[in-house]
Amino acid sequence: MSSPYKIRIAQPNITEEDAKAVYTAVKEKFLSGTGPYNKQFEKDFAKYVGTKYAVTVNSGTAALHLSLEALGIRDGDEVITTSFTYAATSNVIILQNAKPIFVDIEDETFNLDPTKIEKAITKKTKAIMPIHYAGQTCEMELINEIAKKHDLFVIEDAAPAIGATHKGKKSGTLGDIAGFSFFPDKNMTTGEGGMVVTNSAELAEKCTVLKKNGASKRYFHTEIGWNFKLSDINAALGISQLKRIDKTIEGKNNCAKIYDELLEDVKGVRAPIVRSYNKSSYMIYSILAESNELREKIKNSLEKNGIETRINFPPTHTQPVYTERFGHRKGECVISEDVSERILGLPIYINITENEQQLVVNTIKEAMK
């Protein structure tokens, strides 16, 4: 199907090798989530990230959901997280009958602000679940210090951050357990899919059982679980995509550098700020306008000219279901709310051309006249 946009916000990079890998997996007829490609994908991914274990699942949402259940977080427990993210981050907490406690973000990186975490900790707090916004890791050393002090688990929502590093350490290795997403807008894709990573044999085994309806072996159920398995076809695509992930991240960083240079003299908008000790995976490239009116003007102009944009993100706590069912209101996370009114994601993917990026920025400049 054709897109109404001539420049999309994101675009999966599917090669002939990827197609051949999927074709081979289909022909070999190991189609379910218990086939050899799943096992190989888990082995390859754990090696890449630097953890002892990896468990394939059918989405990044499932990866976080299993992480919570494996840690025993449920039924009134509290999890400190951010509202400035896709709703799946906090939805899975609620699905565990637990409670998300929203803490505001830093105004530079848009990541969970560690200086605000301790005030939110209560006797019911069991974990901190930060997300690495846009592919830049959170201040994980500080977060881990707080977690250790209060005997809390740390669950990384690393959905956008495969290959990102914090002081030389890769995302996914910075907490007790982490979840990745392989949705088509991510830097590597399996179509739909995700991965849990951890250094704990116990947690990995628990996730493996839970994703198979709680079965530790065929028709022997030791847990109440879900069908969160990844098909072997998707796993085959993941194996192929993972082989060039570093090249993909390098390409995304080059795209970001071009945008940074093109936007340098554009007053009224701010390019992403990446701290010197972090390497971002740039799953998203978001600019921050000085006002909502300017953001809307830029957004409308870009889309009128066939350039797709995205608002990453409207705060979760202001979503209708969160206000109607859980009583959340504006004013709870003022920085998140302010940033959401001014932020705008620009197209970024490995095959975007410099001319296309120039067109994006020229359209922004024209809109600001």
C-alpha positions as CSV (number, residue, x, y, z in Angstrom):
1,M,0.0,0.0,0.0
2,S,1.2,3.5,-0.8
3,S,1.8,6.1,1.9
4,P,0.3,9.6,1.7
5,Y,3.7,10.9,2.8
6,K,6.7,11.3,0.6
7,I,9.0,11.2,3.6
8,R,7.9,8.9,6.4
9,I,8.7,9.3,10.1
10,A,10.4,6.0,10.1
11,Q,11.1,3.1,7.7
12,P,12.2,-0.4,8.4
13,N,15.4,-1.4,6.6
14,I,14.6,-4.8,5.0
15,T,17.3,-6.3,2.8
16,E,17.4,-9.2,0.4
17,E,19.3,-11.2,3.0
18,D,16.4,-10.5,5.5
19,A,13.9,-11.8,2.9
20,K,16.0,-14.9,2.3
21,A,16.2,-15.6,6.0
22,V,12.5,-15.4,6.4
23,Y,11.9,-17.6,3.3
24,T,14.3,-20.2,4.6
25,A,12.6,-20.3,8.0
26,V,9.2,-20.7,6.3
27,K,10.4,-23.6,4.1
28,E,12.0,-25.3,7.1
29,K,8.6,-25.4,8.7
30,F,9.7,-24.6,12.3
31,L,7.0,-21.9,12.5
32,S,6.2,-21.7,16.2
33,G,7.9,-20.0,19.1
34,T,9.8,-23.1,20.1
35,G,11.9,-23.6,17.0
36,P,15.6,-23.4,16.4
37,Y,15.6,-19.8,15.2
38,N,14.2,-18.6,18.5
39,K,17.0,-20.3,20.4
40,Q,19.7,-18.8,18.0
41,F,18.2,-15.3,18.2
42,E,18.3,-15.5,22.1
43,K,21.9,-16.6,22.0
44,D,22.9,-13.9,19.5
45,F,21.1,-11.1,21.3
46,A,22.4,-11.9,24.7
47,K,25.9,-11.9,23.3
48,Y,25.4,-8.6,21.6
49,V,23.9,-6.8,24.6
50,G,26.3,-8.4,27.1
51,T,23.9,-10.3,29.3
52,K,23.9,-14.0,30.3
53,Y,20.3,-14.6,29.2
54,A,17.8,-13.4,26.6
55,V,14.2,-14.6,26.1
56,T,12.2,-13.9,22.9
57,V,8.7,-12.6,23.2
58,N,6.1,-11.3,20.7
59,S,6.3,-7.6,21.7
60,G,8.2,-5.1,23.8
61,T,5.0,-4.8,25.9
62,A,5.1,-8.5,26.6
63,A,8.8,-8.1,27.6
64,L,7.9,-5.6,30.3
65,H,4.8,-7.5,31.4
66,L,6.9,-10.7,31.9
67,S,9.6,-8.8,33.7
68,L,7.1,-7.5,36.3
69,E,5.5,-10.9,36.8
70,A,8.9,-12.6,37.1
71,L,9.9,-10.2,39.8
72,G,6.6,-10.9,41.7
73,I,5.3,-7.3,41.2
74,R,1.5,-7.3,41.4
75,D,-1.6,-6.6,43.5
76,G,-1.1,-3.2,45.0
77,D,2.6,-2.9,44.6
78,E,3.9,0.4,43.3
79,V,6.3,1.0,40.4
80,I,8.0,4.3,39.8
81,T,8.0,5.2,36.1
82,T,7.6,8.1,33.7
83,S,4.5,9.4,32.1
84,F,6.5,10.7,29.1
85,T,6.4,7.5,27.1
86,Y,4.2,5.2,25.1
87,A,1.3,4.0,27.2
88,A,2.5,0.3,27.2
89,T,5.1,1.2,29.9
90,S,2.5,1.9,32.5
91,N,-0.3,-0.2,31.0
92,V,1.6,-3.4,32.0
93,I,1.9,-2.2,35.6
94,I,-1.9,-1.8,35.8
95,L,-2.4,-5.2,34.1
96,Q,-0.5,-6.7,37.1
97,N,-3.0,-4.9,39.4
98,A,-0.1,-2.8,40.5
99,K,0.1,1.0,40.5
100,P,2.3,3.2,38.3
101,I,3.7,6.2,40.2
102,F,4.5,8.9,37.7
103,V,7.7,10.9,38.3
104,D,8.5,13.9,36.1
105,I,11.3,14.1,33.5
106,E,14.5,16.0,33.0
107,D,14.1,19.0,30.8
108,E,17.2,18.2,28.8
109,T,17.0,14.5,28.0
110,F,13.3,14.0,28.7
111,N,14.3,10.9,30.7
112,L,13.0,10.1,34.2
113,D,14.5,12.6,36.7
114,P,16.5,10.7,39.3
115,T,16.4,13.7,41.7
116,K,12.6,13.4,42.0
117,I,12.5,9.6,42.6
118,E,13.0,9.3,46.4
119,K,10.1,11.6,47.2
120,A,7.8,9.2,45.4
121,I,9.0,6.1,47.3
122,T,6.6,4.5,49.8
123,K,6.4,1.2,51.7
124,K,4.5,-0.2,48.7
125,T,7.2,0.7,46.1
126,K,8.8,-2.4,44.6
127,A,10.6,-1.2,41.5
128,I,11.8,1.7,39.3
129,M,11.1,1.3,35.6
130,P,12.7,4.1,33.5
131,I,12.5,4.3,29.7
132,H,15.5,5.4,27.7
133,Y,13.8,8.2,25.8
134,A,14.4,8.3,22.0
135,G,17.4,5.9,22.5
136,Q,19.4,7.9,25.1
137,T,19.9,6.0,28.4
138,C,18.7,7.4,31.7
139,E,21.0,8.4,34.5
140,M,21.3,4.7,35.5
141,E,24.1,5.0,38.0
142,L,22.0,7.4,40.1
143,I,18.8,5.3,39.6
144,N,20.6,2.2,40.7
145,E,22.0,3.9,43.8
146,I,18.5,4.9,44.9
147,A,17.2,1.4,44.1
148,K,19.9,-0.2,46.2
149,K,19.3,2.1,49.1
150,H,15.6,1.3,49.2
151,D,15.9,-2.4,48.1
152,L,14.0,-1.9,44.8
153,F,14.3,-3.7,41.5
154,V,15.3,-1.8,38.4
155,I,13.5,-2.7,35.1
156,E,14.8,-1.0,32.0
157,D,12.3,-0.1,29.3
158,A,14.9,-0.3,26.6
159,A,12.4,-0.5,23.8
160,P,14.0,2.3,21.8
161,A,17.5,1.8,22.9
162,I,19.2,-1.3,21.4
163,G,22.9,-0.5,21.1
164,A,22.7,2.7,23.2
165,T,25.4,3.0,25.9
166,H,25.8,4.8,29.2
167,K,29.4,5.4,30.2
168,G,30.4,2.5,28.0
169,K,27.8,0.0,29.2
170,K,25.0,-1.1,26.9
171,S,21.3,-0.6,27.6
172,G,19.8,-3.8,28.9
173,T,22.8,-4.4,31.2
174,L,22.0,-1.4,33.5
175,G,19.3,-2.9,35.8
176,D,18.0,-6.2,37.0
177,I,16.0,-7.0,33.9
178,A,15.2,-5.2,30.6
179,G,12.7,-5.3,27.8
180,F,13.4,-4.5,24.1
181,S,11.0,-3.9,21.2
182,F,11.5,-4.9,17.6
183,F,8.5,-3.0,16.2
184,P,9.0,-1.8,12.6
185,D,9.9,1.8,13.7
186,K,12.8,0.5,15.9
187,N,16.4,0.3,14.7
188,M,16.0,-3.4,14.1
189,T,12.7,-5.2,13.6
190,T,11.1,-8.6,13.6
191,G,7.8,-7.2,12.4
192,E,6.3,-7.6,15.8
193,G,8.5,-8.8,18.6
194,G,10.6,-8.2,21.7
195,M,13.2,-9.5,24.0
196,V,13.7,-9.8,27.8
197,V,17.4,-9.7,28.9
198,T,18.9,-10.4,32.4
199,N,21.9,-11.9,34.1
200,S,19.6,-13.9,36.5
201,A,19.0,-17.5,35.5
202,E,16.0,-17.6,37.8
203,L,14.3,-14.6,36.1
204,A,15.1,-15.9,32.6
205,E,13.7,-19.3,33.3
206,K,10.6,-17.7,34.9
207,C,10.0,-15.6,31.7
208,T,10.5,-18.6,29.5
209,V,7.8,-20.5,31.4
210,L,5.4,-17.6,31.6
211,K,5.5,-16.8,27.9
212,K,4.3,-20.4,27.2
213,N,1.1,-20.3,29.2
214,G,3.1,-21.2,32.3
215,A,4.3,-24.5,31.0
216,S,7.7,-25.7,32.1
217,K,7.3,-28.6,29.6
218,R,4.5,-29.7,27.3
219,Y,1.2,-29.9,29.2
220,F,2.9,-29.4,32.5
221,H,1.9,-26.0,33.9
222,T,3.7,-24.6,36.9
223,E,2.5,-21.0,36.4
224,I,-0.4,-19.0,35.1
225,G,1.1,-17.4,32.1
226,W,0.4,-16.0,28.6
227,N,1.0,-16.9,25.0
228,F,3.8,-14.4,24.4
229,K,5.9,-16.5,22.1
230,L,7.7,-15.1,19.1
231,S,7.3,-17.2,15.9
232,D,10.4,-18.7,14.4
233,I,9.7,-16.7,11.2
234,N,10.1,-13.5,13.2
235,A,13.1,-14.8,15.0
236,A,14.8,-15.6,11.7
237,L,14.3,-12.0,10.6
238,G,15.7,-10.8,13.9
239,I,18.9,-12.9,13.5
240,S,19.4,-11.3,10.1
241,Q,18.7,-7.8,11.3
242,L,20.9,-8.1,14.4
243,K,24.0,-8.8,12.2
244,R,24.1,-5.2,11.0
245,I,22.7,-3.4,14.1
246,D,25.9,-1.5,14.8
247,K,26.0,-0.2,11.2
248,T,22.3,0.8,11.5
249,I,23.0,2.8,14.7
250,E,26.0,4.4,13.1
251,G,23.8,5.5,10.2
252,K,21.2,6.9,12.6
253,N,23.8,8.9,14.4
254,N,25.1,10.3,11.1
255,C,21.5,11.3,10.3
256,A,21.2,13.0,13.6
257,K,24.5,14.9,13.1
258,I,23.2,16.2,9.8
259,Y,20.0,17.4,11.4
260,D,22.0,19.0,14.2
261,E,24.1,21.0,11.7
262,L,21.1,22.0,9.6
263,L,19.2,23.2,12.7
264,E,22.0,25.0,14.3
265,D,21.1,28.4,13.0
266,V,17.3,27.9,13.4
267,K,16.1,30.0,16.2
268,G,13.0,28.9,18.2
269,V,13.7,25.1,18.0
270,R,16.1,23.0,20.0
271,A,17.8,19.9,18.7
272,P,18.1,16.8,21.0
273,I,20.7,17.1,23.8
274,V,22.8,13.9,24.2
275,R,25.2,13.9,27.2
276,S,28.9,13.3,26.5
277,Y,29.0,10.0,28.3
278,N,26.0,8.6,26.4
279,K,25.6,7.2,22.9
280,S,22.1,7.4,21.6
281,S,20.6,4.9,19.2
282,Y,18.4,7.8,17.8
283,M,15.3,5.7,17.4
284,I,13.6,9.1,17.5
285,Y,14.9,12.6,16.6
286,S,12.7,15.1,18.4
287,I,13.0,18.9,18.2
288,L,11.6,21.1,20.9
289,A,9.8,24.3,19.7
290,E,9.7,27.4,22.0
291,S,5.9,27.3,22.0
292,N,3.0,25.1,21.2
293,E,1.9,27.5,18.5
294,L,5.2,27.3,16.8
295,R,5.2,23.5,17.1
296,E,1.8,23.3,15.5
297,K,2.8,25.7,12.7
298,I,5.9,23.5,11.9
299,K,3.9,20.3,12.2
300,N,1.2,21.4,9.9
301,S,3.6,22.8,7.3
302,L,5.7,19.6,7.2
303,E,2.6,17.4,6.8
304,K,1.1,19.7,4.2
305,N,4.3,19.1,2.3
306,G,4.1,15.3,2.6
307,I,6.5,15.0,5.5
308,E,5.3,12.8,8.3
309,T,5.9,13.9,12.0
310,R,5.1,12.4,15.3
311,I,4.4,13.8,18.8
312,N,6.5,11.6,21.1
313,F,4.7,11.7,23.5
314,P,1.4,13.0,25.0
315,P,1.9,12.2,28.7
316,T,0.3,8.9,29.7
317,H,-1.3,10.3,32.8
318,T,-3.4,12.8,30.7
319,Q,-4.8,10.0,28.4
320,P,-8.6,9.6,28.7
321,V,-8.4,6.2,30.3
322,Y,-6.0,7.4,32.9
323,T,-8.0,10.4,33.8
324,E,-11.4,8.7,33.7
325,R,-10.5,5.4,35.4
326,F,-7.6,6.3,37.7
327,G,-8.2,10.0,38.5
328,H,-5.0,11.4,37.1
329,R,-5.0,15.1,36.2
330,K,-2.9,17.7,34.5
331,G,-0.4,19.3,36.8
332,E,1.0,16.0,38.1
333,C,4.1,16.1,35.9
334,V,4.5,19.7,34.7
335,I,7.7,19.2,32.7
336,S,6.3,16.2,30.8
337,E,3.1,18.2,30.1
338,D,5.0,21.3,28.9
339,V,7.4,19.3,26.7
340,S,4.6,17.3,25.1
341,E,3.0,20.6,23.9
342,R,6.2,21.6,22.2
343,I,8.0,18.4,21.0
344,L,8.0,17.1,17.5
345,G,9.6,14.0,16.0
346,L,11.2,14.4,12.6
347,P,11.7,11.6,10.0
348,I,14.8,9.6,10.8
349,Y,15.8,6.2,9.3
350,I,18.9,4.7,7.9
351,N,18.0,5.2,4.2
352,I,16.8,8.9,4.5
353,T,18.9,11.0,2.2
354,E,20.7,14.2,3.1
355,N,18.6,16.0,0.5
356,E,15.5,14.7,2.2
357,Q,16.8,16.0,5.5
358,Q,17.6,19.3,3.9
359,L,14.0,19.5,2.6
360,V,12.6,18.8,6.1
361,V,14.7,21.6,7.6
362,N,14.0,24.0,4.7
363,T,10.2,23.4,5.3
364,I,10.7,24.1,9.0
365,K,12.5,27.4,8.1
366,E,9.8,28.4,5.7
367,A,7.1,27.7,8.2
368,M,8.8,30.0,10.7
369,K,8.9,33.0,8.4
